[in-house]
């Protein structure tokens, strides 16, 4: 009977959502609002009789919707896009979150709400909606504009900071307070978790998906991707973080693989279904009587969101050197709240620390600001034109002068010292290595407790028992990272000594002073690393002889396998670099702009060539070769000993021995032949 009840409830949810969203789509309104309205229609507060019999099951499916929604957002995440917009995204996102968090808290206190309600309101108002903004920019055909790149960068930074906000709010809600030490500890653990998952994921997931994609079976690929999604979500939940964090992280990792496009296409229907259920479940929580009771707060908060975000997100780009037009377009493009705000509001309800009125208020504010977003984006240019006409001339000139000054300053800093750049890069790599070591040892502490309780006492107690064995394994895994950190520290010391102790200043003592400085930096840095490892190992290491025996084992392995461990680290670093520097292209993926068929076939001819053994092209996907954008020719067929592929897709892998059929005019085909020969 439970299965029938669930089927009935799911039928009601999807049927009503389908009807309402068709109407919304017909009138060109965001379908997200249609889902929320559908939830309001079938919710327990609206009809005279209940349409949903088992709301707990719908809530469970909605939780899956959160996972799929955040997984989809992660697939749009790109570390390279974030780097391209640089400081602008960080400044704008930080200003926005700080200002909106403060305004939300003060507005809540102004209405007489509790401190916890006000704190959650500030967090709810801080994060803009990636889904709604991307959808609005796509419908307005503005995704290729300069300001759109800045918006995407801000949204990425917001998503990262939102994860930290979720972790902090969970800590505050459970403990009631959050001192500086507690906040630092929470953010530190979160940073280590992010670093470990991202680096390990970027090393493991791309080759795994490349292997799976060789089967040419979409079912295997999508099941593997979803298995990773739910697995990392479960890991995050087990470590005390939200499932949304795990789903977002694994989505961001898969976004850096070459199979991203196919996976995104395959999971899109699944994501849409569960995301629809999530937003319908959001609408079911709305009590119309509460909306009437809190009409004034809803209107006030809506105005605060629109005005506050326009100011904060326009100030960020302007302060970093963008003109007033671009800055205002950015500010007016992100002036709403959405899915992350729902997740934050739901966290307050789940932890039972906020009033029931906060969730429907957040939903209504999101609905209103979602409706206003396209109109705000359209009106940004006329508003800037009006400002330029009506504002005092000296004010316009001052603003323009400031923009030019910032750009000149940025240009002058572009030639900063190569030494400082190298030192910063090596220091960052050491920090990342030590974060990974920290993650390994913290994981070892958890596994050690489990092993001490459940594992048979087969490990001799003179070296500490199961805990010591787990520590030994963790440190052996960490050895490549520790050795690489030591070598980078030594290189930093030598470079710093050479840069700071000059012949002009030290004279004949140059060599001696440089050697002293190198040894001082090396000893201090090595002591700090060893001390940190010992602090993290304090709960695992046995006292006395056992600890010395384990240290001797580690030292012996390091000496004997020094070169091999260096090679292991170098291979991992190369793999990580290749993943992060992989060029993105829309070649033959259905998104690139293609000439009309009649134009393409005019003077077209067919030709073929065979990919030789050892060719660098072997093992690459069609879109990675960028044949169409570089030559104009297209691959229309691949002949293999056991299979012939007609009109291969962009994710088809080229292999040695493949006979490739090309389509193009004579000039394009000659260029394609030349490209393949040069690559070979």
Beta strands, then each sheet from edge to edge (+ up, - down):
strand 1: 605-610
strand 2: 634-639
strand 3: 644-646
strand 4: 659-664
sheet 1: 1+ 4- 2+ 3-
end
